[in-house]
Every structure is written in structure tokens, then in C-alpha cells.
Amino acid sequence: MMPLEKRQQFRQEKRSCSFCAKDMQEIDYKDYPTLKPCVDYFGNIRKRSHTKICLRHQKMLKIAIERARFMGMLAYRK
């Protein structure tokens, strides 16, 4: 097993998630400019492979988009 320092360096170098880079702890459903790039033209949530977001933030993003849809800030689907 790698020492702790090596693991932390590896994790930091591997980060490609835009939310991890900004150290966002939660995604707000009212933040439309953040949610918009993660939703396609038809209103579907884009896959992780397309958006390059980690699993933790993808789950938070899904919940935020569902809340924004319920509040009427985003369309459900066209």
C-alpha cells in the first residue's frame, strides 16, 4: 500500500471534476449557471463520462436538478 503522502498527491493530480477543483461541498438548486451545462437540450441530466464530474458531485447534482425542476426553475423534459 502507498504511503499517505503519495496517495494524497495522486488524488490531487487525478482531479478532473470541476466541483472538486472549486472545493464545493454542496450544489445549490438556485445556482442556474452551474446546473445549465450539466443538462442537455432535451432536459436530460448528462452522464458522468460527458461532464467529467465525480460520483459524489454527480449525486448532488442530480438532487439539485430535481429540486430546481420541482420549483419550476428548470424544465422537466421536452
C-alpha positions as a printed Julia matrix, in Angstrom:
78×3 Matrix{Float64}:
   0.0    0.0     0.0
   1.19   3.52   -0.81
   2.14   5.93    1.95
  -0.41   8.59    2.84
   1.55  11.41    1.18
   1.74   9.55   -2.14
  -2.0    8.8    -2.08
  -2.85  12.45   -1.43
  -0.6   13.58   -4.29
  -2.16  11.02   -6.62
  -5.66  12.15   -5.69
  -4.84  15.81   -6.24
  -3.23  15.17   -9.63
  -6.1   13.0   -10.83
  -8.84  15.54  -10.06
 -10.73  16.49  -13.16
 -14.06  17.22  -11.51
 -14.82  20.93  -11.78
 -16.68  20.89   -8.46
 -13.74  19.22   -6.66
 -11.36  21.8    -8.12
 -13.52  24.57   -6.61
 -13.88  22.64   -3.3
 -17.69  22.83   -3.44
 -19.3   20.99   -0.53
 -22.85  21.27   -1.85
 -24.56  22.25   -5.08
 -27.36  24.79   -4.78
 -30.52  24.24   -6.83
 -30.88  28.03   -7.26
 -27.5   28.35   -9.0
 -28.71  28.15  -12.6
 -25.35  28.86  -14.32
 -23.84  25.87  -12.53
 -26.68  23.49  -13.4
 -27.18  24.5   -17.03
 -24.03  22.88  -18.55
 -24.97  19.55  -16.94
 -28.37  19.39  -18.66
 -28.73  18.77  -22.4
 -31.18  20.39  -24.85
 -33.95  17.92  -24.03
 -33.64  18.42  -20.27
 -31.85  15.15  -19.51
 -29.02  15.08  -17.0
 -25.75  14.41  -18.8
 -23.69  11.34  -17.89
 -20.58  11.5   -15.76
 -18.4   10.49  -18.69
 -19.52  13.57  -20.6
 -19.38  16.14  -17.8
 -16.25  14.7   -16.09
 -17.82  15.04  -12.63
 -17.01  12.64   -9.79
 -19.68  10.31   -8.38
 -20.16  12.3    -5.18
 -20.87  15.54   -7.02
 -22.95  13.78   -9.69
 -25.32  12.58   -6.97
 -25.52  16.1    -5.5
 -26.09  17.49   -8.99
 -28.97  15.07   -9.6
 -30.69  16.13   -6.39
 -30.15  19.83   -7.17
 -31.58  19.43  -10.68
 -34.6   17.54   -9.35
 -35.24  20.31   -6.81
 -34.85  23.02   -9.47
 -37.34  21.17  -11.69
 -39.83  20.89   -8.83
 -39.5   24.61   -8.06
 -40.01  25.46  -11.74
 -36.52  26.8   -12.41
 -35.66  24.08  -14.94
 -37.87  22.3   -17.44
 -38.52  18.61  -16.84
 -38.12  17.25  -20.38
 -39.1   18.39  -23.83
